[in-house]
C-alpha cells in the first residue's frame, strides 16, 4: 500500500469497530478427523463439540465473548477493573469451551503473571498449526464495558502496530525484511547551529547558508579550519578580516541617518516634509517607482495615489499616512534612480534613504489602537520593509519584523476572501485587500527563504482569491462591480502579481515538504510538486521570455528586471525542494538531478546576461544583488558539487547520475550562451562559477567578504581531482587582490584605515555585541585553540 497525502485520512483513522476482524480474513482449514484410537474412548460428560482452542480464556472474557490474552490478570479485565480468574481443570464450567482433544491435557503449563498495562508484544508469523497469530486490534462490541474506559497506552500500541503494517515497503528493504523510514537526508547538509558562550548565544543556519553548503566539500573545509598552521595562508585570512572590518565600518557609517532631522523636536510630519526634494525631482522618482516596483509587490493603486500626490503639492489636506508612504516610495526610487544610491545628503538629487526610514519608523512607533488595523498603516509598513531590504543589512531583523506585518494583516482579516463577509466591503476595497494580501504572502515567503528560515504562512492558512489581471485604470473607488479578469498572456498592470498568486499554493506546499524533509519516505510528493513548479517556469518563459530582453532600451530593461524577479520567486522553492536530496542522498531520481542542475544554471546565467553597456546596468546590477544574491550564491555552490562529481572518478550511483546529467545537452528553453547549445562542459561550468564570484567581488562593499572567501576556496578545491593547499592558497591570494581593487584599497591603506577606525564603529551602533568580540582578535584566526572545534572563521562575521 502506498502512503497517502498527510491531509487525507490515514488508514488508521478508521474506527476500530469498523475494521474487519482478522479471523474473517483467514480461511478456515477443513476439520481433520480424530485418530482411530480416540473413537473408542468414552467421554466423561456429554457436551457439544466446539472448535479447537489451544489455551483456555478467563471466565469473565468467556462470559462476555471477548478475546482474552490468557495472562493473569488479562488486559480485558484490567481495563474494566474486573476480577480475573480462571476455572479449575476439573470444573465442569471449564469444559464448556474446550474440545474433545483437550480433556487429558495435563501437560499444560501454569498461567504466567504479567505487569499491569503491559504493552502488546510484537507480531510474529506462525510457525506451527496450533499457534494463532494475534490480531492487530481487539474487536469490541457496542455497549461493551471495556470500550468505555480504554487504555490509552494500549490504543497507541495498536495504532503504532497498524502504522508498521500499512507502511510501504521498498524493493531493496523488502528483501532484507526492513521498513523504509526516510530518504537518508544528511543533517549536516540541511542545517547547522552556531553556538557561543556555552549555548547562551546561538543562531540556526538553514540549508542555503554558506556555512551549511561548505560541509559538502571536505577539502575546502579542512583548508579553512587548518589555515592557521601555514604562515602565508594565515596572513591572507588576516587581510580578509581587516578588509571586512573596514568595509563594514564604512558601510555602517553610510547608513546613519542625518541627526538634525531624527533628533529634532519639530513635529514629525514637518520633519518628513523638510527632507523631500523639489516637485520636479519627486515627479521623476515617483514615475520611476511605478515603472520598476509596482509589479510583483503591489502596494498602491496608481491612479488613486497620484490624485493624493497632486493634492499634496496643491496644499490640500491629505491623510496622515500619505506622507510616510510617499517618503518610503521616493526612498526606494532613490536607491535605483540616483548616482549616490540613496545615500547622498543633497536633496537636489533625491532623498536620503536612512533618514527617511528612520522618520517613518518613528511614525509607525507612535501609532496605537485602531490606527494599527487600517489599510494605510499596512501599506506604510510593507513599503518600509521593502525599502530596508534594499541594503541587505540585518536580514534576520527584517525577517522578524515581517512576521509582525503578516500578523497585522491577519488581524485585519486579509487572509479571508472579502466575499465571505457579504456586502460589508466594497468591490474596490476588496480588490485592494486581495492585492495587499498577496504582497504580504509573497514578501513573507521571499524574505524567509532569503534568511533560510521558515515562513509564517502555511498551506491552507488563507482563502483569499488571487487578484484580477486588470489594469489600474479599470478600478475606481465608486465602482459597484469588478471587471472580468484578463488572460495571463495579456500584459496588464497586474499580470506579474496575478500569476505569482496562482503559484503561491504550490510554493507553500514545497515549503511544507522542506520543513519535514527528515520524515519523507519516498519520492512521490517530491516529484509531483517539483514537476508542477517546473511547469510554472515553462509557462513564465512562454508568456514573457526574458532571454534577449536585456537591451539598451529602458522599457525592455525594466521588463527584464520584473521577469527575473518572478522567475526567482518560482525557481527558489524548486531549488529548496531538490537541494537536500541532490546534494548527498544516494539513488536520486534523474529528474531531480537534472531539474536542480538546470535551475542552478538558470540563476547563474542572470550574471552573464547583465550588459555593462546598458544605460540601466548599475540599477539592474544593484537590484540583482539585493534580491537574488543568496540564490545565485547557492547555485554556484551547487554547481561546484556537480563539477567535483564530474572531475573525479565516480564510485557510487549518485556521482554516476550527476555525470550523466552533465553529459546531457541543454534543452531549448535553457539560457542561451555564446556558441549555441553545447554540452555542459567542465570549462563552461567553471567559467560560469567564476563569473558569479566576480559578481560578488564587484559588490564587496555590501559586506559579502565571508561568502567570497567560502566560494573561492570551494571553487579552487574542485578544479582538480586532488587539490593541494598551496594551490588553494594561491587562488585565494588572487581573489584578495581583486577584492582590494574593487574596494579601491591596498594593503597599506587597509592597515591605515583600520587604525583610524574608531573602536565603537567597527560594527556600528546597532550591533555592539560583535564589536567587543572583534576587538579581542587581531587576526581572523590567531589560534585554533580559541575555539573548541577549531572553527573560528565565522567569529564576528555574523
Rosetta blueprint (number, residue, H / E / L):
1 X L
2 X L
3 X L
4 X L
5 X L
6 X L
7 X L
8 X L
9 X L
10 X L
11 X H
12 X H
13 X H
14 X L
15 X L
16 X H
17 X H
18 X H
19 X L
20 X L
21 X L
22 X H
23 X H
24 X H
25 X H
26 X L
27 X L
28 X L
29 X L
30 X L
31 X L
32 X L
33 X L
34 X L
35 X L
36 X H
37 X H
38 X H
39 X H
40 X H
41 X L
42 X L
43 X L
44 X L
45 X L
46 X L
47 X L
48 X L
49 X L
50 X L
51 X L
52 X L
53 X L
54 X L
55 X L
56 X L
57 X L
58 X L
59 X H
60 X H
61 X H
62 X H
63 X H
64 X H
65 X L
66 X L
67 X L
68 X L
69 X L
70 X L
71 X L
72 X E
73 X L
74 X L
75 X H
76 X H
77 X H
78 X H
79 X H
80 X H
81 X L
82 X L
83 X L
84 X L
85 X L
86 X L
87 X L
88 X L
89 X L
90 X L
91 X L
92 X H
93 X H
94 X H
95 X H
96 X L
97 X L
98 X L
99 X L
100 X H
101 X H
102 X H
103 X L
104 X L
105 X L
106 X L
107 X L
108 X L
109 X L
110 X L
111 X L
112 X L
113 X E
114 X L
115 X L
116 X L
117 X L
118 X L
119 X L
120 X L
121 X L
122 X L
123 X L
124 X L
125 X L
126 X L
127 X L
128 X L
129 X L
130 X L
131 X L
132 X L
133 X L
134 X L
135 X L
136 X L
137 X L
138 X L
139 X L
140 X L
141 X L
142 X L
143 X L
144 X L
145 X H
146 X H
147 X H
148 X H
149 X L
150 X L
151 X L
152 X H
153 X H
154 X H
155 X H
156 X H
157 X H
158 X H
159 X H
160 X H
161 X H
162 X H
163 X H
164 X H
165 X H
166 X H
167 X L
168 X L
169 X L
170 X L
171 X H
172 X H
173 X H
174 X H
175 X H
176 X H
177 X L
178 X L
179 X L
180 X L
181 X L
182 X L
183 X L
184 X L
185 X L
186 X L
187 X H
188 X H
189 X H
190 X L
191 X L
192 X E
193 X E
194 X E
195 X E
196 X E
197 X H
198 X H
199 X H
200 X L
201 X E
202 X E
203 X E
204 X E
205 X E
206 X L
207 X L
208 X L
209 X L
210 X H
211 X H
212 X H
213 X H
214 X H
215 X H
216 X H
217 X L
218 X H
219 X H
220 X H
221 X H
222 X H
223 X H
224 X H
225 X H
226 X L
227 X H
228 X H
229 X H
230 X L
231 X H
232 X H
233 X H
234 X H
235 X H
236 X H
237 X H
238 X H
239 X H
240 X H
241 X H
242 X H
243 X H
244 X H
245 X H
246 X H
247 X H
248 X H
249 X H
250 X H
251 X H
252 X H
253 X H
254 X H
255 X L
256 X L
257 X L
258 X L
259 X H
260 X H
261 X H
262 X H
263 X L
264 X L
265 X L
266 X L
267 X L
268 X H
269 X H
270 X H
271 X H
272 X H
273 X H
274 X H
275 X L
276 X L
277 X L
278 X L
279 X H
280 X H
281 X H
282 X H
283 X H
284 X H
285 X H
286 X H
287 X H
288 X H
289 X H
290 X H
291 X H
292 X H
293 X L
294 X L
295 X L
296 X L
297 X L
298 X L
299 X L
300 X L
301 X L
302 X H
303 X H
304 X H
305 X H
306 X H
307 X H
308 X H
309 X H
310 X H
311 X H
312 X H
313 X H
314 X L
315 X L
316 X L
317 X L
318 X L
319 X L
320 X H
321 X H
322 X H
323 X H
324 X H
325 X H
326 X H
327 X H
328 X H
329 X H
330 X H
331 X H
332 X H
333 X H
334 X H
335 X H
336 X H
337 X H
338 X L
339 X L
340 X L
341 X L
342 X L
343 X L
344 X L
345 X L
346 X L
347 X L
348 X L
349 X L
350 X L
351 X L
352 X L
353 X H
354 X H
355 X H
356 X H
357 X H
358 X H
359 X H
360 X H
361 X H
362 X H
363 X H
364 X H
365 X H
366 X L
367 X L
368 X L
369 X H
370 X H
371 X H
372 X H
373 X H
374 X L
375 X H
376 X H
377 X H
378 X H
379 X H
380 X H
381 X H
382 X H
383 X H
384 X H
385 X H
386 X H
387 X H
388 X H
389 X H
390 X L
391 X L
392 X L
393 X L
394 X L
395 X H
396 X H
397 X H
398 X H
399 X H
400 X H
401 X H
402 X H
403 X H
404 X H
405 X H
406 X H
407 X H
408 X H
409 X H
410 X H
411 X H
412 X L
413 X L
414 X L
415 X L
416 X L
417 X L
418 X H
419 X H
420 X H
421 X H
422 X L
423 X L
424 X L
425 X L
426 X L
427 X H
428 X H
429 X H
430 X H
431 X H
432 X H
433 X H
434 X H
435 X H
436 X H
437 X H
438 X H
439 X H
440 X H
441 X H
442 X H
443 X H
444 X H
445 X H
446 X H
447 X H
448 X H
449 X H
450 X H
451 X L
452 X L
453 X L
454 X L
455 X L
456 X L
457 X L
458 X L
459 X L
460 X L
461 X L
462 X L
463 X L
464 X L
465 X L
466 X L
467 X L
468 X L
469 X L
470 X L
471 X L
472 X H
473 X H
474 X H
475 X L
476 X L
477 X L
478 X L
479 X L
480 X L
481 X L
482 X L
483 X L
484 X L
485 X L
486 X L
487 X L
488 X L
489 X L
490 X L
491 X L
492 X L
493 X L
494 X L
495 X H
496 X H
497 X H
498 X H
499 X H
500 X H
501 X H
502 X H
503 X L
504 X H
505 X H
506 X H
507 X H
508 X H
509 X H
510 X H
511 X H
512 X H
513 X H
514 X H
515 X H
516 X L
517 X H
518 X H
519 X H
520 X L
521 X L
522 X L
523 X L
524 X H
525 X H
526 X H
527 X H
528 X H
529 X H
530 X H
531 X H
532 X H
533 X H
534 X H
535 X H
536 X H
537 X H
538 X H
539 X H
540 X H
541 X H
542 X H
543 X H
544 X L
545 X L
546 X L
547 X L
548 X L
549 X L
550 X L
551 X L
552 X L
553 X L
554 X H
555 X H
556 X H
557 X H
558 X H
559 X H
560 X H
561 X H
562 X H
563 X H
564 X H
565 X H
566 X H
567 X H
568 X H
569 X H
570 X H
571 X H
572 X H
573 X H
574 X H
575 X H
576 X H
577 X H
578 X H
579 X H
580 X H
581 X H
582 X H
583 X L
584 X L
585 X L
586 X L
587 X L
588 X L
589 X L
590 X H
591 X H
592 X H
593 X H
594 X H
595 X H
596 X H
597 X H
598 X H
599 X H
600 X H
601 X H
602 X H
603 X H
604 X H
605 X H
606 X H
607 X H
608 X H
609 X H
610 X L
611 X L
612 X L
613 X L
614 X L
615 X L
616 X L
617 X H
618 X H
619 X H
620 X H
621 X H
622 X H
623 X H
624 X H
625 X H
626 X H
627 X H
628 X H
629 X H
630 X H
631 X H
632 X H
633 X H
634 X H
635 X H
636 X H
637 X H
638 X H
639 X H
640 X H
641 X H
642 X H
643 X H
644 X H
645 X H
646 X H
647 X H
648 X L
649 X L
650 X L
651 X L
652 X L
653 X H
654 X H
655 X H
656 X H
657 X H
658 X H
659 X H
660 X H
661 X H
662 X H
663 X H
664 X L
665 X E
666 X L
667 X L
668 X L
669 X L
670 X L
671 X L
672 X L
673 X L
674 X L
675 X L
676 X L
677 X L
678 X L
679 X E
680 X L
681 X L
682 X H
683 X H
684 X H
685 X H
686 X H
687 X H
688 X H
689 X H
690 X H
691 X H
692 X H
693 X H
694 X H
695 X H
696 X H
697 X H
698 X H
699 X L
700 X H
701 X H
702 X H
703 X L
704 X L
705 X H
706 X H
707 X H
708 X H
709 X H
710 X H
711 X H
712 X H
713 X H
714 X H
715 X H
716 X H
717 X H
718 X H
719 X L
720 X L
721 X L
722 X L
723 X L
724 X L
725 X H
726 X H
727 X H
728 X H
729 X H
730 X H
731 X H
732 X H
733 X H
734 X H
735 X H
736 X H
737 X H
738 X H
739 X H
740 X H
741 X H
742 X H
743 X L
744 X L
745 X L
746 X L
747 X H
748 X H
749 X H
750 X H
751 X H
752 X H
753 X H
754 X H
755 X H
756 X H
757 X L
758 X L
759 X H
760 X H
761 X H
762 X L
763 X L
764 X L
765 X L
766 X L
767 X L
768 X H
769 X H
770 X H
771 X H
772 X H
773 X H
774 X H
775 X H
776 X L
777 X L
778 X L
779 X L
780 X L
781 X L
782 X L
783 X L
784 X H
785 X H
786 X H
787 X L
788 X L
789 X L
790 X L
791 X L
792 X L
793 X L
794 X L
795 X L
796 X L
797 X L
798 X L
